[in-house]
Amino acid sequence: MNTTNNESYSDEAEYRSRGNWNEIKGRMKMAYGDLTDDDLTYDEGQENKWLGKLQQKLGKTEHELRNWLRSL
């Protein structure tokens, strides 16, 4: 497994293990009011697709998004 996959797995596992994914989604919506529930629907194993969608909508790089998500 490469570093990106390890990061993906650890990020997802961290969000889910903290049990606060709904809280994180709420913070994301507060920061960017134009995000919809559809934008924030995360399908397991589809992190790259989800991040790409957020990148397009928010005009952020993947690195910026990952750092922002970790800060939530």
N, C-alpha and C positions, 0 to 999 in steps of 0.2 A: 504494500500500500504506500502511495507517495504522500508527501507532506500535506498537499491540498486535501486528499481524502481523510487523512488523520485529523486535520483541522475541522473539516466538515463534520465528521463523526463526533469529535469532542464538543464542538459548538452545539450541535443538535442534542447530544446527550446532556450537556450542561443545561440548556434551556428546559428540556423535559424533566430532568432530575430535580431542578429547582421548583418544578411544578408551577411556574408562574408565566407560562407562555401567554395567557390571556392578559396579564398585566403588561407584559412587554408589547403586545399588540396595541394595547390602549395607549401606551407611551408613544409608540410609533405614530398612531393616529393623531395624538395631541401635537406632536412635532410637525407632522405633515397632514393637514386636514383633508387633503384630496386623496389620501389612501383609502381604498375601499376594503371591505371584508374579503373580496376576491383577491385583491393585491396581497393581502396578508395571509392567505390560505397557503400553508406549507404542507406539501405532500412529501412524505418520507421518501428519501432517495432522490429527490428532485431539487436539491439545494441550489445547484448551479443555475437551473432554469428560473427558480424563484428569485435569486439574486440578480440575474440578468434583467428580469422584469422590473425589479425595484430600481436597478441602475438606470434603465430607460425612463422610468416615471420620475425619478428624483434627480437625475443628472449627476449622479455620484459614481465614483469608481468602486470597484469591488472592494478594494482595500479600505476606502472611506466607509463603506457600508458595514464591513466586518468590524471595524473599530467602533463605529457608532452602536452597532448591536451589542457588542461586548460592554459598552458603557451603560447600557440600559440596565 
